[in-house]
Amino acid sequence: NKTRTKNDDDAAASAFDRAIGLDPKNVNAYYYRANYHFDKDDFDRAIADYDTAIDIYPEYTDAYISRGLAYSKKGDPDRAIADYDKAIGLDPKDAAAYTNRGDAYLNKGDPDRAIVDYDNAISLDPKSVLPDGEAFALAPKDAWAYRLRSRAYLQMGEWDRAIEDFTKVITLDPAYALDYDGRGLAYSGKSEWDHAIEDYTKAISLDATIFYVYGNRGLAYSHKGDLDRAIEDYSQAIQLDGKNAVSWWINRCWARAITGQLQQALSDCNQSLDLQPNDADARESRAFVYLKMGKLEDAIAEYNIALGLNPSLAASLYGRGVAKLKKGDTDSGKSDIESAKRVQPDIADEFQRYGIQLTQLSHSSQHSRTGRAHRSRPQADR
């Protein structure tokens, strides 16, 4: 196989231009030039050529599918779905149209409709569906419909069905790291932390560069109470992609606060807020660090900001209540704590595990090493 070069691409583009110059009604020339622009991520020019191809030949199913993919790449799922609808109307047995429409629905946050389309794609031709128009060489084609449906099940919280589909995909394609990450997320949803850690570890063994897999494994370790390993994984996620790892800065802040590494925890929270100043979880986490440090005014101020961003944060209500009680503001403190319990009835038990007990009101009390998992990624990326 020859490696395609820039000169090859330029020659192909020139050939399409010449073909169109010779015959302005050459529908295939417009279509393939559109594909050329698509491959270059020039989606506007691709769409313009797909438009022309469709104008010349209104029943060009592939052009509708390809234009739908271009709209999806531009973040316009509604127009993409309209194109897939047209393609399905022209050819109700086109499995790729169902797969791509399912993907568009999934990106819109409508996993129910996505699953219906993935089911149709699988029933029509499970060996012919590819996502996003990719010539995906690393995985068998018949894995993709299951792979996409498994992610829809993740969005819906249908953990057992997601695990079933991911297991099918892994059987078909055991070398694709993100399938293990996805199944790990499903096991995490079921609180089956050992199985989740096993899958995340397998994913890392296949591809050690995906930062959020380390973060996901860190969350699982945190839930198991192994905060030292959790901190190691959060640190690796941050090292790989610190600018996009806000969740892991926050979680490492929280884990370090629980283990008494308060200055390091504060530094982590500060870093997360430098990246996203209006992140309620980061504000809540820094407030917790201040609470553990005994900086009550700072803790209350941070909790106020967190609750302004998200008034239903039980941990912020409870933490602010504790800080107020420590300052002697009994009525307001009790009110916050009762409000927190209405949101999360077991919030007092949770804080006791972190070393915050109303009976002692001291940040030096004994605590377990079970971490609060502020964030988890809702679905595996493809």
N, C-alpha and C positions, 0 to 999 in steps of 0.2 A: 504494500500500500504506500502510495506517495503522500508526503505531507503537503497539505494545501498551503500555499504562500499568498502573500499580499498581491503579488503579480498575477497569480491565478484568479484571485477575486476580482481584481481590476479588469482582467481580460474578460471574465464572465459578465461583469457589469457592462462593459463596452459592447459585448455581443448582444446583450438584451437591448441596449439602446439602438444598435444598428437594425436589429430585427423590427423594432417598433417604428423606426424611421422608414423602413421599407414597406411596412404594413401596419398602419395605426390601429387596425382591428385584430392584431395578433394577440389573442387573449392569453395564450400560454406565456408569451414574452412578458406581458404585464405581471402575470402570476409569479413567474420565476424571478423577475426583478424585485417584486415585492418580498419574496422569500430572502433574496439577497439583502435587502434593507433590514428585514427582520433579524437576520443573523448578525447584522451590524448594530443591533439595538436602536436602529433609526425607525421607530415604530410609526411616526407620523407619515414618513415617505412610504413605508410599507402599506399603511392603510390607504393612502392615496392610490397606489397601484392596485390594491385589492378592489377598491371602489370601481376603478376603470374596468378591471376584469369582470366584475359582477354586472356593470352596465352593459358590457358587450355580450355577456352570457349569464343571464339572471338565474340559471339553474346550476351554477358552478358550486357544487357542495363544498369542495375543498377550499374554495376561496372564502366562503362564509366561515368555515371552521378556522382557517388561518387568520382571517380578520378578527374573529372573536378572540383568538390567542393574543393578537396585538393589542386589542382593547384591554384584555386582562393584564398584560404587561404594563399598560399605562395606568392601571388602577381604576378601570371603568368596568366593573363586573356587569352592570346592567346592560350596556351595549354588547358586551361579550355574550351574555345570555340570549339577547335578541338574535344575534347571529347564529348561535347554536340552535335556537328554536327553529330558525329558517332552515338550517342544514338538516335537522331531524325531520322537518316537514317534507323536505325533498327526498330524504333517504332515511326512513325510520329504523333501518337496520345498521346504521353507521355507529359502531361501538365507540369510536373515538369522539364523536360529537357528544354522546352521553357522558363519557369520562370527563371531557373538558367542561361541559356544563356543570357537572357535579363539582368540579374544582372551583368554578366561579361561584356556585352557591356556597361552598365551604368558605371561600374567602369573604363572602358577604355575611358570614355568621349564621347560615341557614343549613345546619348539618342534616336535618331531616330530609330536605329536598336533595341534598347531595347524595345521601345514601340511596335514595330511590334511583338516581341516575347511575350510581356505581353498580347497583344491583342489575340494572338493565344492561350495562356494558358487559358485566361478567356473564350474564345469561346469553348475550348475543355472540360474544367472541372474546373470551378472556385472554386469548393469545395475541390480540391485535391492538390493545390499547396502550398508548403512551401518553404521558402528561405533558402539557405545555408544548406540544410539537417537538419534543426533544428526540434525537436519535440516541436513546440512552443505551450505551454499550455495556455498562457494568452490571446490569441486572436483566434477567429474562423478562421479556415483554409481559408474560402472563402474571408477573408479580404486581404490576402497577395498579390495577383496579382494586385488588385487595389492599395494597399499600395506602391508596387514597381513602378507601372506605374505612380503614383502621383509624385514620386521623379524624375522620368525621365522628366515629364512635368516641374518640378521645374528647372531642369538643362537647359531646353530649353527656360525658361521664358514664358511658356504657362500657365499663372497664372489662367485663368478661368477654364481650363481643370484640372489643379492641384487641385483647390478648389473643383471642382465637384467630383473628385476621392477621395480626403480626406474626403469629406462629406459622401460619400458612406461608406468608411471605418469606420468613426466615428459612423455611424448608426449601422454597424455590430458589432463594438467593441468600445463602448464609454469610456472604461477605460484605453486606451493606450495613455500615455502622449505625445509621440513623434508625433502622428498624429495631435494633436492640434498645436504643434510647427510647423509642416510642413505646415499646413493650414495658420498659422500665417505668415510664410515666404511668402506664395503666396499672402496673403492680403497685406503684406509689399511691395511686388513687384508692386502691384496696387496702392500703397500709401494710402491704406485704413487703417490708423493707428489705429483707434478705434477698428475695427474688429480684427486687428492683436493683439492688446493689450489684448482684451478679450480672444483670443485663447491662447496666451502665459500664461495668468493668470490661465486659466483652466489647462493647462499643468503643471504649478507649483503646483496647488492644488492636482494634481494626483501624482506628483513625484517632491518633492522640492529639489532633489539632483543633477539635471542636470544643470551644470553651464551655458552652452551656451544658455539655454532658458531665463535665467535672462539677459544675454547679448543681446539677440535678442529683448527682451522687452525694454531694455534700449535704443536700437537704435530707436525703435518706439517712445518712450517718447521723445527722442532727436529731432526727426523730428517734433514732435508736439510742441516743444519749452519748454517742461517740463524737464529742465536740472537737477533740484534737484532730481526728481524721476529717471532720467536716471543715475545719479551718484550713487544713492542707488543701482540700479540694477547692474551696472558695478561692484560696490564694492562687492555685493553678489557673482557674478560670479568669481571674483578674490579670495574671501575667500574660495569658494568651490574648485577651481582648479587654483591657481595663476600661477603655473609653465607652464600651457598649455593655459593660457588666455591672450596671447600677444595682441590680438585684443581689449580686454576689458581694458587693461592697456592703450592702445593708445587712445581709445575712451573716457576713463575717463580723461586722460590728456587733450584732446581737450575740453571736456565739462567744466572742471575746468578752463582752460585758458579763455574760453568765459565768465565765471561767475566771473573772476577776482581772482581766487584762484591760483595765478601764481606759488608760491613755491611748492604747492601740485601738480600742473600740471607738473612742471619740474621733481619732484620726480617720478611721474608716467611714464613719457617719459623715464627717465633714467632707470627705472626698465624694461620697454619693450625692451630697447636697450641692457641691460645686457643679456636678454633672446635671442634676435635676433639682433645682431649688424648691419646686412645688410638689415634691413627692411626699405624700402623707406618710408612707411607711418609713421613709428616711427620717422625717421629723419625729415620728413616734419612737424610732430606735434611738435617736440622739437624746430625746427626753428621758428614755429609760436609763441611758448611760449617766446622765446628770442625776437622776434619782439615785442610782447606785453610788454615785460620788458624794451624795449629800448636798448637791447644789440645787436646792429646792426651788428657788426663784427661777433659775434657768430651766429646770424641768417643767415647771408650770407654764412658762412662756412657750416652750416647745410643744407641750401638749395642746396648748390653746391653738397654735398654728395648725397642728395635725388635725384637730377636731374642726377647725374652720375649713379645712380641705375635705374632710370626711367625718361628719358628725356621728357616725355609727361605729367608730373604732372603739371596741370594748376595752382594749388594753390601754388606750389613751385616757378614756374616762376613768378607768380603775387607777392607773398610775397617777393621774392628776389628783384623784381623791386621796391617795396615799400621801402624796406630797403636801396637800392641804392639811391633812390630819397631823402630819409631822410638824407643820408650822403652827398648829393650834387652831386652825379654821375648821372646827369640828362639824358644824352643820353643813357647810358647803362640801366638805370632804365626804361626809356620809351620803350626801345627795349624789355626788359623782359615782360613788361606789355602787349605790343601788341602781343607778342608771346603767352602769356597766353590766351588772348582773342580769338586768332585763334583756340586754343584748346577748350576753353569753353567760349562762348560769354558772359555769364552772370556772369563771375567770379568777376567782380567789385561789382555787387550787393551782391554777396555772402559775400565778405570781408566787405562790409558795414554793413551787419547784424552782423558781428563779432566785429564791432567797429573799423575797419580800413578803413578810407576814404581818398582818394587822395586829396580832397579839404582841409582837416585839417592836414593830416599826423601826427595824434596823437593817441596814444593807449588809451587815456582817453576819447575818444568820446563816444557818446551814442550808444548802440547796442541792438539788439533784443536777445532773448534767444533761438533762433533756432540753434541747434547744427549741426555740420558737421559730418555725419556718414561715417567714413573712411572705416569701414569693415562691412560686413554682411556675415554670413555663407551661402554658396550657396545652400546647401541642408541639410535637416534634416538627422541625423544619425539614423540607425535602431537599 
